[in-house]
Structures are given as C-alpha cells and as structure tokens.
Amino acid sequence: MRMRHFLPCVITLVACAGDVDAPAAPAAGPASADAPSGAAGEAAHTATGPLPDLTKGLLAGACENGPGREGADSHFVGSMQINGSTVTGKEAWILGANALWKARGGKDCKIEWRLSGAKVGVGACADCDYGIMASATPDITGSDCPEELVKREAKPMDLRYDVKALPDGTAFVFFSKSGMRLAQGYHNATGLTYATQHQCKWF
C-alpha cells in the first residue's frame, strides 16, 4: 500500500486508505506500467524460464530537476513464490536519492515488506487469471532508508492484487479492488515478479 504498492495516499507497497490492496504508492499514485522498469535485456524470458531480477537496471537520475526540492527515483518491485495456493515473497520500495536529498542526509535506499498469503479468485479484473491476497509486514531492521522515512512509511498492510499471466511469460498486476494497473513483469509455474513504472518522489 495507503500501494499500495507510497505518502498522502502513501506508500506497493502501493494504495489509498479506501483501497487497501497493497502498501501505498507515491503521492502521485502508481502509473500504468507499459514495461517493467528493470527489465532491460530480459526480453527472452518465457513462462517456463527463471524469473528475471527486476531490481537491476532501474531508471535513475531522472528526478534532479523537479520542483526544486529533495526527491528520489521511485519504483516498487515485487517477487512472489507460488506453491499451490500458498504465496510468499517480498515487495520493496526502491529509492534513488537526488543530489538535494543527498545533501540533506538522504541516500539510495529501500524499504521492504515480507509477504505471506494465498492465491485467490480475481476481483475487479474480470479477465485476469488469478488473484493474490497477502499480508505485508515491513522489515524495519533491514531497511537502509533514513529513520524518519522508515517510521512514516513502513507500516503493515493487507494487499490484494489481480494477475493477468500471458502465455509468453509476461504478466500484468492490477489492484483487485479498483482494477487499476499497478505493474508489469513476468511469471512462471512457481512465481511472479513485477515492477511499477518510474516515478519521482518529492519530500
């Protein structure tokens, strides 16, 4: 979530107070994902191949010239293991600090949630293949973000996603309650990985 998946409607993980589907997203809300931000070089993935690491190759340095304040490149990246109806995994809010934030003590960092839940029926996405319902528990001790940011954003929450798993191994993830697209990624027989599009997060 809160983004799901980040602040006023804060933090995917990424959602708003009335749409408790995931950890909250950046204030602007998650953008529709037309391609996984960290998927460079992963076009050869198939539904039977290993899942790529979408934390690699994330867009960076695109939030230096915003409204003139501290900020960061922002992505949510998730990775889930699916064993029958049981779902486990993690979702991380990954921030790449801009120069102004670094000057005030900020740094590249991430806040991570541990996920535990189940594969369920779909919600608002009628043509999706399955849903995921999970509890997201923040790993506070494992975060390297500034303490005040962790205290404000790292909250436990409940996630509810719908997943469209295509035959070519790509996947789309939607908020189950609203039907809004959250992220794009990849799937195979035992897992799912996804990333939101790049956003700038301003502090």
N, C-alpha and C positions, 0 to 999 in steps of 0.2 A: 503493500500500500501502500481516511488518508488515502500503492502504485504501484494507490498502488504505487506498485511496482514500487512523492518527494516534497513541500512546505505548506502554505496556506491550505491547500488540499494536499498536504505533504506526503512526503515520501510517501517499485516494484518491486518499498518494493514498488507499487505504483497505484492509488485510488483516492477518492474523496470520501469524506465522512459518510455520505449516504450511499456509497458504492464500495462496500467493504470487500473487495475482491482480492486485494493484494496490498503490499506496502505502498505507500504513496509516492506519486511521481512529482517531478519538479513543478514549481508553481505553474508553469505554462501547460502542464499536463503532457502525457506521452504523445508523441507524434506518431502518425501511421508509419509503419515500418515497411519500406519497399525493398529493403535489402539489409541483411544483418551487417551492422557497422564493422564487426570484427571478422568478417568472412572472406577477406582477401585471400585469393589463392585456394579457396575451398570449393570451387565450382564442380569438382569431380566427385563430391560426396554422393552416395546413393543410399537408399533405405536399408541396405544390408551392410554398409561400411561403418567404421568407427565414427563417432561424433567429433566434429572439429572443436577446437578451443576458441570460442568467440571473444575471449578477453584479449586476444592478440590482434594487433593491427587496428585498434580503436582510433577513431579520428581524434587528434589532439591539436592544441594551439589555435583553435577556431573561436575562442572566446576572449581574446585580448582587447578587442575594440568595441565593447558593448556600451552600456550606459555609463561608463566611466567609474565602475566600482569593482570590488573583489568578485571573482567568479571562477567558474571551472567548467571544463568539458564534462558532460554528464551522460552516462549510459547505465542502464540496468541490464545485467547479464544473468541468465538462469541456466541451471543444469540439473536435470532430474533423472533418476533411475526408476524404472517401472518394472516391478516384479509381480505379475498377475494384476491384482487390484491395488497393490501397495505402492505408494510413491514416496521416495525420499530424495533429498538433494539440497541445493542451496541457491540463493539468489543474492546478487551483490550489486550495490550502488557504487559505481566506479567513477571517481572524480579526478580530473586532471587540472591542477591549480593554474590560474593565470598569474602573470607577474605581479599584479596588485595584491592578490590574495597571498602569494608567497612573501611579499614584503611585509604583510601584517601577520605572518606566522602560519599561514596555510601551507598545504603541500599536497602532492598527488597522494591519494588515499582511497580506501574503500570501506564501506560498511556492509557486513554480510549477515544474511539470515539463514538459519538451518530450516529446511522444510521437511515436514512429515505429514502424510495424508493418504488419499486414496483416489483411484480412478473412478469417476462417476459419470452419470449422464450429462448431456450438454444442457446449457441454459439458453441464452438469447441467440446464440449462433446455431440456427437450426440445421445448417448443412455441415457443421463440424463433426468430427469423428468421435470425440470423447471429451469429457470434462475432467478437471482436476480440482479437488478440494483439499487444501492443506493448511496447517498451522505454521506460521513463520516466527521463529524465535531468534532474536538478534544475538550475534556473537560479539558481545560488547568488549570482552577482553582481547579478542583477536583483531579489533579494528585499529588502524593506524591514523584515523582522522582526528582532528582537534577534539578535545574532550567535550567542549560545549556543543559541537555539532552532533557528536555521538549521543549525548544526553537528550538533545532535542529530537533527533530523528530515529534513533534505534529503539523502536517500540515493537512489542509482539503484536501480531495481527493475523487475521484469517484471510486466505487467498482463495479465489475461485476463478479458474480460467477455463475457456473452451479452446480446443486444439483441432486445427484442420491439418491432417497429415497426408501429404500428397505422395503419389507413387514414386516420384523421382527423389524422395528423401528430404524435400523441403517441408517446412511446417510454418503455419501461421498461428499466433496465440492471440486470443481475444479475451476481454473482460466478460465473464459469464453473465453478469447482471445487465450490463449496458449493451453488449455486443460490439463495443468499440475495439478496434485492433490495437493491441499492445506492442507486439513484437513479431519478428520473423526469425526463423532459424532452421534447424534440422532435426530429424527424428530417425530412429531405427527401431528394431524389435524390442529393445530394452531401455530406451531412453529418449530424452528430448533436451535440446539446448536452444536458447533463443537470446536475442539482444534487441533492445529498443534502438530507435534511431538516435543519432546525436542530438543533444540539446545543450544550450548554455544555461547554467545555473548561477544566478546572481545572489550575492549575500548582502 
